[in-house]
Amino acid sequence: MTRTALTRDDVLDAAAALVRQLGPQALTMRKLAAELGTAVTSIYWHVGNRESLLDALVERTVHEMGAIRPAGRTPAQRIVSVARRLHRELRERPHLIAMVHERGLTDRMFLPAQQALVHEVHAAGLRGARAAEVVRSVQYQVVGFVLVERNRDRSLLQSPARGELWDTRTAEHDPALARALSRPADPEKLFETSVRALVSALLEPPGRSGETDSHGAARADR
C-alpha cells in the first residue's frame, strides 16, 4: 500500500539508514522508495534528484555534529565529554562522515566541536597558540582513534594470533602484562584512558612537567 503524508524528514531518515547500513553506493531512488513504500516520483518531489538527496544528507550530518555539548564540573571533564561524544558520533556514521569529507565540508563539520573545546580551554586559563594546540590535539586524538578502530575492524584474521605472540619472554618476564596483551583491547576503556591522560597533560600549568629533582634530573609529576 502506498504511504501517505510522507515528509522530507521521513525521506532523509530512511536514506541515512540505508547509507549507514550499506554505504552510499546502495542508495538508489528506487530502493529508497521501496523502503518507504512510496513512488519514486514522491521521493523526487521531496528531495530532488539523487545528488540533491546526498547534499541534504551531508547538510543534515553537519548540523547533527554541531549538537555536541560539553558536560561536567571542570574544564577537563567537559573537554573529555566533548571528545567522548565526538568519538561516538564519528564511529556511528562512517559513511555519512566520508560523504561530508568528499564534499569538502569536514572543517565546517568540526567547527562546533572545536568552538566547544575553545570555550573549555579558555575556562582552563589557556590562550593563544597554546589553546589552539590543545584544541587540535584533542581533535586529532579522536579522529586518529576512530581511524585505528576502523582499520582493526577491516583487518584480516591475524596469524599468529595475539595469544601466541605474548608470553613471559616477549613481555619481559611480566606474566600479568602478557595475559593482558593476549586479550582483545577494550576500545571504549582505551579511548577513555588515553583521552583523559592527554587532556590532563595538555591542561597542566606551564613548567610543571619540566620540574627537576634535587639532582637536577627531570621527573614526572606524581
N, C-alpha and C positions, 0 to 999 in steps of 0.2 A: 504494500500500500504506500502511496506517495506521502511523504511527510509534509505537514502544513506548518505555517508560521516559522519557517526557517529563518535564522538571523545570521548576520555576518560573524558574530562571535561563535555560533554553532559551527560554521564552516571552518573558522580558524582553529577552534578546539580540535575538531576531527583531523584537520590537516597536520597540526602539531603532533597529534598522537601517532599518525602514520609515519611522520618523519622520525620521531623518537624510536619507534619500533623497527622500522625497516630502512631508514635513510631517505634522503631527498629523491633519489632515483626512483623510489617506489611510489612517489606522489604523482599520480595522474588525475586529471579531472574526472575521468570515467570511474576510477577506483574510489575517489573521494565521494562522488555522487552515490555509488553503491553503498558505501559506509553510512551515508546519511539517509539513504532511502529516498532520494530525490532525483530529479532530472539534471543532466549536465548543464542545460541552459540555466537552471536555477543557480548553480554554482557560479557561472559566468556573471549572472546578474548581481550577485552579492559581492564578488571579489575581482571580477575581470578575468583575464587570461591567467595561465599558469605562472608567468613571470610576475604579474601583479600580485598573485597569491603568495609567491615566495618573498616578495618585497614586504608584504603585510606581515608575514611570519617573522621576518627579520626585525621589523619595527616593533612588533609585539615583544620579541625576546629582549631587545634593547630596553624596552620600557619595564619589563619584569625584572631585569637585572638591576634596574635603578631603584627597586623597592627594598634594597638591603639597608637595614637599620641596626645600629650598634645596641648592645645590651651589656649591663654590668655596672659595678660601682666605681671602678677605677679606669683610667685611660687604657692601661694594659689589658684589662678584662674586656673592654669594649673593642679594642683593636683585634684581639683574638676572636671575639664574636663575629666581627666583620669577615675575618679570614675564614672562619668556620662556615659561615653562610655562603660566601663566595665559592668556596671549595665544593659545597654541596650543589649549588646551582650549576656550576660548570660541569660537574660529574654527571648530573642527571639529564643534561640535554646536549650531549656532544655533537650531534648532527646539526642542531639548530645553531650552536655556537660556531661551528665550521661555516655555516651559511653566512653568519654575521661577518666573520673574518673575510670570506670570499667577496663580500660587498664593500670591504674597506671601512667597516664601522666598528672595528674592535676597540679603538681608543675611545670612541663615544660610548660604547657599552660599559667600559670600565670606569668612566668618569665619575658616576655617582658613588661607587665604592671608594674610589680614590679620594673624593671630597669628604666622605665619612671618615676615612683614615686621617686626612689632613686635620680635621677638627679635633680628633683624639690626640694626635701627635702634638698639636698646639696646646691642648689641655695638659699634656705631659711636660710642657715647658720648652719644647724644641721648636726652632725656627729655621728658615732659610734652607740652604743646601743640605744641612743635616736632617731636617724634617723631610725633605724630598727623598733623601736616601732611605729613610725608614719606610716611607710610603711605597717606594718601588721595591724595596727588599721584601716586604710582606706580599705584595702582588706577585713578584717573581716566585716566591716560595710556594704560593698557592698554585699558580699555573704550572710550575715545574713538577709539583707533586701530582697534579692531575695527569700530566703527560706520562709520568713514570707509571702511574696506575693503569692507564690505557695501554701502554706498551706491555705491561705484565699480563693484562687480560688477553692480548692478542698473541702473546709469545707461544711458541711450540712447547710441547712437553719436554722438560729438561732431562738430559741424561749425561752423567749420573744424576740421580735425584738429590735434592738438598740434604736429606738424611744420610746419604752416602758420602757427602763431601765433608761433613763436620764430625770430628771425633776429638778426643783429648789432645791428639797431636796437632791437628790443624788449628785447634782453639787454644794453643799454648798451655796445655795441661789445666784447662779450666772446664771441667765436665759440665757445670751448670750452664756456662756460655755455649758449649757445644750443643746441649739439648735445646736451648732456646733458639739458636740459629738453625737447628734442624726442623723446627716447626715453621709453618707459614706465618708471615707477618700479619699483624692486625692493622690494616691501613688506617682505620679511624683513630686508634690509640697512637699510632706512629705519627699521624698528622698532628694530633693534639699536642703530643710531646714536643715535636720539632717546632711548631709554630709558637708555643709558649716559651720555649728556650730562646728562639730567635727574637721575639718581642722583648723579653726580659733583657737580653743583651743590648738590643738597639736602644732601649729607653734608659739604659744605665747612664748616670751622670758622667760627663767627660772627665777622664783622668782616673776613675776608679779601677778600670781594667788594667791600667798601667802601674798600679801601686807595686812597690817592691818590699821585700822583707829586709831584715836587719843586715843581711849580707849583700844587699843590692840586687838580688835576683828577682825577676818578675814573678808574681804569684797570681793565681786565680782568686777571685772573690769567693768567699765562703758564705 
